[in-house]
Amino acid sequence: MLIDVKVPSPGESISEVELTRWLVSDGSIVEKDQDIAEVESEKATLPIIAPEGGRIKILVGEGSMLMVNAVCCTIDTSVASQNITRGKTEMDEGQTVIANEKNKTIEKVERTSEPSVQLDKSQNVKVTPLAKQLMKEYNLNVDDIINGLRKITAGDVELVRDAHGNSVAPHLPSEQILAGERAVERTRMSQLRKKVSERLVTAKNTTAMLTTFNEVDMSRVQEIRVNFQKTFQEKYGVKLGLMSFFVRAAVEALKIHPITNSMIEGDEIVTPNYIDMGIAVQTPKGLMVPVLRNAQNMGFAETEKEIIRLATKAREGKITLEELSGGTFTITNGGIFGSMLSTPILNYPQSAILGMHNIVDRPVAMNGKVEIRPIMYVALSYDHRIIDGKDSAAFLMDVKRMIENPEKLLFGGADPIEVLIGL
């Protein structure tokens, strides 16, 4: 029986998607619930899953724009039934052979008198000593392993790139390089990249965006991480990172300055009594901003675990629309890429975004003396239509004070001694 496989709906507001790649080839046999293709909308990447097993017939090519619920391929389920029957028969026959020949050794591969590992065309493939021993035992070479292993994924390419220290350059024919030929490459923008572009332009053209800056002494945070990293990781199974400190500091600062957690809708200023914290994540598909729901209720361990979970799903293209929508404030960390300072752009319709940067040892004046301290520059971009300069500067100062004195995080940004004596 032939069944139609339709394009899934990424969300109510999306009617068209791009089929970015097929994970199987035309005419191959697929299993039920196997991922067979990927589609990309303006918000996320979704898999197309085979509803039944059988032989697949691909009807559209990669890069095609398809309407939601359009038929992209068909599956002949009768082929799957035949394969299952044939497989069962072969299994029964195999069991009979084993029963009759249980005292004999069955050679599946003829071996030469002096078996050896042949690298053939794959001279640059690294092979461990144990793998070489097994390959010699089974009379296999590197090409046999590569051909029978699996498909090469984008992750494999990135692993090789990282192993070469990011020094792997795109390959160009030597004739082209010697001739000095001038060439350009044109790549179609993905749906996600288009949507990100539209949102950035909307934020720039719609808001009165300004940025204020400050610097933060990271000494106390680094000291805490060094002293408690091992115990924290043993207890919770995750590392104590910088992001949880900034999320908590931003949460407390947003409570003190709720206008920074607000947004404009028509002629109204909407201020939620909750904080849904967006965390910007760079993925192979582009920038995504997963959301920590009710960040005001999260502890450090829960924050770290949720960030890891959402970032992993985003990079694997498995994140859902619900996990990407509805944030009230955003934090972005350009420091992981070495950025010293930047003016982050608003994640519209939000009214503010906090930018973190790299930590560098800098000379600073401390109690009349020059000392070397680990300093991070921080930036707050904000919509000046509803957030005044006084509010933005005060917000950033409160974040600075709580990062430099983490004890204040326990008291909503207040000084612990002042709380103790009732001031």
Residue pairs with C-beta under 8 A, 6 or more apart in sequence:
1 76
1 77
1 78
2 74
2 75
2 76
2 77
3 51
3 52
3 54
3 74
3 75
3 77
4 71
4 74
5 36
5 48
5 50
5 51
5 71
5 72
5 73
5 74
5 75
6 69
6 70
6 71
6 72
7 17
7 19
7 39
7 48
7 66
7 67
7 68
7 69
7 70
7 72
8 39
8 46
8 48
8 68
9 68
9 69
10 17
10 39
10 41
10 43
10 44
10 46
10 68
10 321
11 41
11 43
11 321
14 41
14 42
14 43
14 68
15 67
15 68
16 41
16 65
16 66
16 67
16 68
17 39
17 40
17 41
17 46
17 65
17 66
17 68
17 191
18 39
18 40
18 41
18 63
18 64
18 65
18 66
18 190
18 191
19 37
19 38
19 39
19 60
19 61
19 62
19 63
19 64
19 66
19 72
20 38
20 39
20 40
20 45
20 62
20 63
20 190
21 37
21 38
21 62
22 36
22 37
22 58
22 62
23 35
23 36
23 37
23 38
24 30
24 34
24 36
24 37
24 56
26 56
26 57
26 58
27 55
27 56
27 57
28 55
28 56
29 53
29 54
29 55
29 56
29 79
29 80
29 83
30 36
30 50
30 53
30 54
30 55
30 56
30 75
31 50
31 53
31 80
32 50
32 51
32 52
32 53
33 49
33 50
34 49
34 50
34 53
35 47
35 48
35 49
35 50
36 47
36 48
36 49
36 50
36 56
36 73
37 47
37 48
37 72
37 73
38 45
38 46
38 47
38 48
38 317
39 45
39 46
39 47
39 48
39 66
40 46
40 190
40 191
40 192
40 285
41 191
41 192
42 191
42 192
42 194
42 195
43 192
43 195
43 321
43 324
43 325
44 192
44 288
44 317
44 319
44 320
44 321
44 324
45 192
45 285
45 317
45 318
46 317
47 317
47 318
48 72
50 56
50 75
51 75
52 75
52 77
52 80
53 75
53 77
53 80
54 75
54 76
54 77
54 78
54 79
54 80
55 75
55 76
55 79
55 80
56 73
56 74
56 75
56 76
57 73
57 74
57 75
57 76
58 72
58 73
59 71
59 72
59 73
59 74
60 66
60 72
60 73
63 188
66 72
97 106
109 138
109 139
110 139
111 139
112 139
115 136
115 137
115 139
116 136
117 127
117 132
117 135
117 136
117 140
117 141
117 142
118 141
118 142
118 143
119 125
119 127
119 141
119 142
120 141
120 142
120 143
121 143
122 142
122 143
122 146
125 142
125 146
127 135
127 142
135 141
135 142
135 145
154 284
158 284
160 168
161 168
176 183
189 197
190 285
190 286
192 285
192 286
192 288
193 285
193 286
196 286
196 287
199 347
199 348
200 345
202 348
203 209
203 345
203 346
203 347
203 348
204 345
206 348
207 346
207 348
207 351
207 383
207 384
207 385
208 383
208 384
208 385
209 345
209 346
209 381
209 382
209 383
209 384
210 381
210 382
210 384
210 389
210 392
211 343
211 344
211 379
211 380
211 381
211 382
212 379
212 380
212 382
212 389
212 392
212 393
212 396
213 341
213 377
213 378
213 379
213 380
213 396
214 377
214 378
214 396
214 397
214 399
214 400
215 375
215 376
215 377
215 378
215 400
216 375
216 376
216 377
216 378
216 399
216 400
216 403
216 404
217 364
217 373
217 374
217 375
217 404
218 242
218 359
218 373
218 374
218 375
218 376
218 403
219 373
219 374
219 404
220 403
220 404
220 405
220 406
221 242
221 245
221 403
221 406
222 359
222 374
224 240
224 406
225 240
225 241
225 242
228 240
229 239
229 240
232 238
232 239
232 240
232 300
232 301
233 239
233 240
235 301
236 301
236 304
236 305
237 305
238 301
238 304
238 305
238 308
239 304
240 300
240 304
241 304
241 307
242 333
242 356
243 279
243 303
243 304
243 307
243 331
243 333
244 300
244 303
244 304
244 307
245 300
245 403
245 406
245 409
246 331
246 354
246 356
246 399
246 403
247 277
247 279
247 292
247 295
247 298
247 303
247 331
248 300
248 303
248 402
248 409
249 398
249 399
249 402
249 403
249 409
250 277
250 329
250 331
250 354
250 399
251 275
251 277
251 295
251 296
252 398
252 402
252 408
252 409
252 412
252 413
253 260
253 395
253 398
253 399
253 402
253 413
254 260
254 261
254 275
254 329
254 395
255 296
255 412
255 413
256 394
256 395
256 398
256 412
256 413
257 391
257 394
257 395
257 398
258 271
259 269
259 271
259 351
259 386
259 387
259 391
260 329
260 351
260 352
260 382
260 387
260 391
260 392
260 395
261 271
261 272
261 275
261 328
261 329
261 352
262 269
262 270
262 271
262 272
262 351
262 386
262 387
263 269
263 270
263 328
263 349
263 350
263 351
263 386
264 270
264 349
264 351
264 383
264 385
264 386
265 349
269 386
272 328
274 294
274 296
274 328
275 294
275 295
275 296
275 328
275 329
276 291
276 292
276 293
276 294
276 295
276 326
276 327
276 328
276 329
277 291
277 292
277 295
277 327
277 328
277 329
277 330
277 331
278 289
278 290
278 291
278 292
278 327
278 329
278 330
278 331
278 347
278 350
279 289
279 290
279 291
279 292
279 307
279 310
279 311
279 330
279 331
279 332
280 287
280 288
280 289
280 330
280 331
280 332
280 333
280 347
281 287
281 288
281 289
281 290
281 310
281 311
281 314
281 315
282 337
283 314
283 315
283 317
284 315
284 317
285 317
288 314
288 319
288 324
289 324
289 327
289 330
289 347
290 310
290 311
290 313
290 314
290 319
290 323
290 324
291 310
291 323
291 324
291 325
291 326
291 327
292 298
292 303
292 306
292 307
292 310
295 303
298 306
310 319
310 323
313 319
313 320
313 323
327 347
327 350
328 350
329 350
329 352
329 353
329 354
330 347
330 350
330 352
330 353
330 354
331 353
331 354
331 355
331 356
332 344
332 353
332 354
332 355
332 356
333 355
333 356
333 357
334 342
334 344
334 355
334 356
334 357
334 358
335 356
335 357
335 358
335 359
335 376
338 358
339 357
339 358
340 357
340 358
340 360
340 377
341 357
341 377
341 379
342 355
342 357
342 379
343 355
343 379
343 381
344 353
344 354
344 355
344 379
344 381
345 353
345 381
346 352
346 353
346 381
346 382
346 383
347 353
351 382
351 383
351 386
351 387
352 380
352 381
352 382
352 383
352 387
352 392
352 395
353 380
353 381
353 382
354 378
354 379
354 380
354 399
355 378
355 379
355 380
355 381
356 376
356 378
357 376
357 377
357 378
357 379
358 376
359 374
359 375
359 376
360 374
360 375
360 376
361 372
361 373
361 374
361 375
362 372
362 373
362 375
363 370
363 371
363 372
364 370
364 371
364 372
364 373
364 375
365 371
366 373
378 396
378 399
378 400
380 392
380 395
380 396
382 392
398 413
401 408
401 413
402 408
402 409
402 413
405 415
407 416
408 414
408 415
408 416
410 416
411 419
